Amino acid sequence: MSIKRIFHDPIHKEIIFDAEKPEELMIMELIDTVAFQRLRRIKQLGAASLLFHGAESSRFTHSIGVFCIARKIYKRLIESQSSFCENKFVLYGAALLHDLGHGPLSHTSETIFEHDHEQWSENLVKNYSPINSILKKYDKELPRKISELFQSKQLFSKPLKTLISSEIDCDRLDYLLRDSYNTGTNYGLVDLERIISALTFSPDGSIGIKPKGVIAIEHFLVLRNLMYRTIYNHRINEISTWILEKILQTVKHNYKKNIWLDNSLYKLIFAPSKVDFDDFIRNDDVTFYYHLIRWKDESFEPLSTLCKMFIDRDLLKASDISFLSKVNRLKILAFASKLCEKNGYDSEIFCGIKERSFKGFESNNALKIWDGTHQSALENSSALIKTLMRSEESSFIIYPDMIKNEIKNEISLIKNNSKI
């Protein structure tokens, strides 16, 4: 009787693991490690649950989903090229472990700490014994092959690199579907099965897509565009990250004031190069939130107020000033800074301009259209995809709630005067 494990997933429904298949037994063993179980305590969308209350799912859930998509794609690709079966263990392992190195609140860690999740994923796969030893049981070269796929410039195997790290990879296919579902912003269900069924190999050995899959790819990229504009780059996300950045800056500049801080988070803030595997595993959302709650109740100003803003969701405000010239943006900032100081807020901390950019789809030629005779870039076959490659810049002024009306009036005044 085979030993099976079933994960009931909101996106992929039943995800079944069969221990009689060595590659799936390997995945089951990896899931049971402490380092992978830690991903249950890392929110997929960081602080976005302050805006979308359903955005509570974890990197654990997402990583299982990425594996599920990788397995479906693998089964499709060996129909086109049976020799691709030699990549099974590398593909499955990389799909499952690609996010192993995320810090507290996922991508927010990249901004507020000196943390590179891809570097940490590579480090854990290569050097963390519980992961490393499982992989080596199946192939002594697996840790090296998988960790190399996490290096941004590594292209030792083009098809695997495309599936693990490109603009249309297993990771993005899962997180766009999952994040859309969890935030309740269903802009349309991407036809995942259609994309997978259209995958093939080009003559140069790269992964290609048949013409029948182009519309499904267009749909996927439209969803990507909408998700970035409405969720990932939402101003509440920007404000939350701003507050967390200011919290960490305040801790760094005032550590002599006897702030309560455990050793693992101390290292992450003050000595990231000294963070070892035990420290890394201890630093999750639960630990970080506990520090924020302690600082809210027990620390000095402005640290206490900043933590209260984040924990109690009593956030700063933000107004779009993208349409103003750079000179007029600075005028608004000077105006807001004076109002801040007048109302007892440190303008260096509670006020500022936040610039952000939304990068359009970058083709990087990882996935091309192959009709059996000719090969062409995606953007050359679709006017819509070419449009979705455009980038956008935006700018916000961030400030305390109590000066909101004065800021909005001043923005209107400057806007109207600039038209004259």
Secondary structure, DSSP 8 states (H G I E B T S, - for coil): ---EEEEEETTTEEEEEETTSHHHHHHHHHHTSHHHHGGGGSBTTGGGGGTSTT---BHHHHHHHHHHHHHHHHHHHHHH-GGGGGGHHHHHHHHHHTTTT--TTTTHHHHHSS--HHHHHHHHHHH-HHHHHHHHHH-TTHHHHHHHHTSTT--SSHHHHHHHSSTTSHHHHHHHHHHHHHHT-------HHHHHHTEEE-TTSSEEE-GGGHHHHHHHHHHHHHHIIIIIT-HHHHHHHHHHHHHHHHHHHTGGGT----HHHHHHHH-GGG--HHHHHH-SHHHHHHHHHHHHHHS-TTHHHHHHHHHTT---EEEE-TTS-HHHHHHHHHHHHHHHHHTT--HHHH-EEEEEEE-----TTSSEEE-SS-EEEGGGS-HHHHHTT--EEEEEEEE-GGGHHHHHHHHHHHHHHHH-
